[in-house]
Amino acid sequence: MISPRPIIIHRLLLQPLNNICQQLLPRRSTYPISTIFYSTTPTLSAMKPGTPIPGLDSIYPKAKDPSQSKVPTAKPRNEYPSWVFELGKPLPTLAKLKSMDIADATDKDMKRYLKLTRRARIKANNNERAKS
């Protein structure tokens, strides 16, 4: 399920948008401009078991008879392995990994730290070569 999150826009950038919205909205509209502009970043929520998984219609076309449909459906939470629930958690950032104590870091954290530092070094080298 997608829940709207307000986008913070600078007041000077918002003025032209406000003029456009006043033309598009009905005259008696009492909506403040902050309620109009929303981000549609998806938030994680559990699907009810048996619900067809959205976005897979092109891969698994619907059958005329619903009982013979090949579209994957959501299962109860206890049927999924434990690692599936780890996928929704955000990975630690480079700043967070730099501030972490080495003794507290797991192997996964150390591997991610090395990956991110290598990536940052590659980007810095590419920028340096592009300038010269």
SVG drawing of the C-alpha trace seen along z (x, -y; Angstrom):
<svg xmlns="http://www.w3.org/2000/svg" viewBox="-17 -33 62 57">
<polyline fill="none" stroke="black" stroke-width="0.4" points="0.0,0.0 1.4,-3.4 0.9,-6.2 1.5,-9.8 4.4,-11.6 4.6,-15.4 7.4,-16.9 9.1,-19.9 9.5,-22.5 11.1,-26.0 8.5,-28.8 9.9,-30.6 9.7,-27.5 6.2,-26.8 4.7,-30.1 4.4,-29.3 3.0,-25.9 0.5,-27.6 -0.7,-29.8 -1.2,-26.8 -3.1,-24.9 -5.4,-27.8 -6.3,-27.7 -6.9,-24.0 -8.7,-23.6 -12.3,-24.8 -12.7,-28.4 -14.2,-27.4 -11.3,-25.0 -10.0,-25.4 -7.1,-23.0 -3.8,-24.4 -1.0,-23.9 0.8,-21.4 -2.1,-18.9 -1.8,-18.8 1.8,-17.8 2.7,-14.3 5.4,-11.8 4.3,-8.3 7.2,-6.5 6.0,-3.0 5.9,-1.9 6.0,1.7 2.9,3.4 1.8,7.0 -0.5,8.3 -3.4,10.5 -2.8,14.2 -4.3,15.1 -4.0,11.6 -2.5,11.6 1.0,10.0 0.8,6.7 3.2,6.1 3.4,9.7 0.5,9.6 2.8,9.2 4.8,12.3 1.9,14.4 -1.2,13.5 -4.6,14.0 -6.6,17.1 -10.2,16.8 -11.1,19.2 -9.9,17.8 -9.3,21.3 -6.6,21.9 -4.9,18.6 -1.1,18.8 -0.6,15.3 1.4,15.8 -0.5,14.9 0.7,13.9 1.2,16.6 0.7,16.4 3.8,14.9 4.7,18.2 5.3,19.9 8.1,17.5 11.7,18.0 13.1,15.6 15.6,13.9 12.6,12.5 11.8,10.1 15.3,8.8 14.9,7.5 12.8,4.5 15.3,3.2 17.6,0.4 21.3,1.1 23.6,-0.9 25.2,-4.0 28.9,-4.7 28.7,-7.4 27.0,-5.0 29.6,-2.3 32.5,-4.7 31.1,-5.7 30.7,-2.1 33.3,-0.4 35.2,2.4 34.5,4.8 30.7,4.3 30.7,4.7 29.6,8.0 31.2,9.6 28.3,8.3 28.9,4.7 32.7,5.0 32.0,6.2 29.5,3.4 32.0,0.9 34.7,2.1 32.3,2.1 31.2,-1.5 34.7,-2.8 35.9,-1.2 32.9,-2.8 33.7,-6.2 37.4,-5.9 36.4,-4.9 34.0,-7.9 36.7,-10.3 39.3,-8.9 36.8,-9.2 36.0,-12.8 39.7,-13.6 40.4,-12.1 37.5,-13.9 38.8,-17.3 42.2,-16.8"/>
</svg>
